[in-house]
Amino acid sequence: MRHTIATLMFCLTTLPAYAAGTGTQPKDLEPLPEPPAMVDESMEPQVTIIKQGEDKVEQYRLNGRLYMLKVTPPHGVSYYLVDQRGDGQFARQDNLDSGVRVPQWVLMKF
């Protein structure tokens, strides 16, 4: 049994070196094509920053459609107005959290 394992390990370690030294690569290999671009410029939102009174309002548009507003008052925390259904009715959200909470239980303490 030991001789079989030793022979198998010897073959597995020397096989790549033997294959690299023989030069047996096919002659009709073609270079790989370039991968497609990962960022689509049309999917980037257009952001317009305007001042309304003392508030700074950032308008987010995608394909020309206004889908979100971020309102930053001079004193206070920013909030968002989001068009969730696409019907032009904006609902206020204090943060853009999805609401999904991952359970975090204490299993052991040391």
C-alpha positions as CSV (number, residue, x, y, z in Angstrom):
1,M,0.0,0.0,0.0
2,R,2.8,2.4,0.9
3,H,4.5,1.7,-2.5
4,T,1.3,2.5,-4.4
5,I,0.9,5.8,-2.6
6,A,4.5,6.7,-3.1
7,T,4.4,5.8,-6.8
8,L,1.1,7.8,-7.2
9,M,2.6,10.9,-5.5
10,F,5.8,10.7,-7.6
11,C,3.7,10.5,-10.8
12,L,1.5,13.5,-9.8
13,T,4.5,15.7,-8.9
14,T,6.6,14.9,-12.0
15,L,3.8,14.8,-14.6
16,P,3.5,18.7,-14.9
17,A,7.2,19.0,-15.3
18,Y,7.3,16.3,-17.9
19,A,4.4,17.9,-19.9
20,A,6.0,21.3,-19.8
21,G,9.3,19.9,-21.1
22,T,7.9,18.0,-24.0
23,G,6.5,21.1,-25.8
24,T,3.3,19.3,-26.9
25,Q,1.0,22.2,-27.3
26,P,-1.5,22.4,-30.1
27,K,-0.5,24.7,-33.0
28,D,-4.0,26.1,-33.7
29,L,-4.4,28.1,-30.4
30,E,-6.0,31.5,-30.6
31,P,-5.6,34.3,-28.0
32,L,-8.5,34.9,-25.7
33,P,-10.8,37.8,-26.6
34,E,-10.9,40.8,-24.3
35,P,-13.5,40.6,-21.6
36,P,-16.5,42.9,-21.9
37,A,-16.6,46.1,-19.9
38,M,-18.0,45.6,-16.4
39,V,-19.3,49.2,-16.1
40,D,-22.1,50.3,-18.4
41,E,-22.0,54.1,-18.6
42,S,-25.7,54.3,-19.4
43,M,-26.5,52.7,-16.0
44,E,-24.7,55.4,-14.0
45,P,-27.1,57.9,-12.4
46,Q,-26.9,61.5,-13.3
47,V,-26.7,63.7,-10.2
48,T,-27.8,67.3,-10.2
49,I,-27.1,69.5,-7.1
50,I,-29.3,72.5,-6.6
51,K,-29.9,74.9,-3.6
52,Q,-33.5,75.3,-2.4
53,G,-33.5,78.0,0.2
54,E,-30.8,76.9,2.6
55,D,-31.2,73.2,1.8
56,K,-28.9,71.3,-0.7
57,V,-30.9,69.0,-2.9
58,E,-29.3,66.3,-5.0
59,Q,-31.5,64.9,-7.8
60,Y,-30.7,61.4,-9.0
61,R,-31.9,60.5,-12.5
62,L,-31.5,57.3,-14.5
63,N,-32.3,57.4,-18.3
64,G,-33.7,60.9,-17.7
65,R,-36.2,59.8,-15.0
66,L,-36.0,61.3,-11.6
67,Y,-36.1,58.5,-9.0
68,M,-34.5,59.9,-5.8
69,L,-33.8,63.2,-4.0
70,K,-31.4,63.6,-1.2
71,V,-32.1,66.7,0.9
72,T,-29.4,68.0,3.2
73,P,-30.5,70.8,5.5
74,P,-27.9,73.2,6.9
75,H,-28.5,72.0,10.4
76,G,-29.5,68.4,10.8
77,V,-29.4,65.0,9.1
78,S,-29.9,64.2,5.4
79,Y,-33.0,62.4,4.3
80,Y,-34.1,60.9,1.1
81,L,-37.3,61.1,-1.0
82,V,-37.6,58.0,-3.1
83,D,-40.1,57.2,-5.9
84,Q,-40.5,53.5,-5.2
85,R,-43.2,52.7,-7.8
86,G,-42.2,55.1,-10.6
87,D,-45.5,57.0,-10.4
88,G,-44.0,60.3,-9.3
89,Q,-45.1,60.0,-5.7
90,F,-42.0,60.4,-3.4
91,A,-41.9,58.8,0.1
92,R,-39.5,60.0,2.7
93,Q,-36.8,57.6,4.0
94,D,-34.3,58.6,6.7
95,N,-31.8,56.1,5.4
96,L,-31.6,53.8,2.4
97,D,-31.4,50.7,4.5
98,S,-33.3,47.8,2.9
99,G,-34.8,46.7,6.2
100,V,-33.3,43.2,6.1
101,R,-31.6,42.4,9.4
102,V,-29.2,39.6,9.8
103,P,-29.7,37.7,13.1
104,Q,-26.7,38.2,15.4
105,W,-27.0,35.9,18.4
106,V,-24.2,35.4,21.0
107,L,-23.3,31.7,20.9
108,M,-20.4,31.7,23.3
109,K,-18.5,34.2,25.4
110,F,-15.0,33.7,26.5
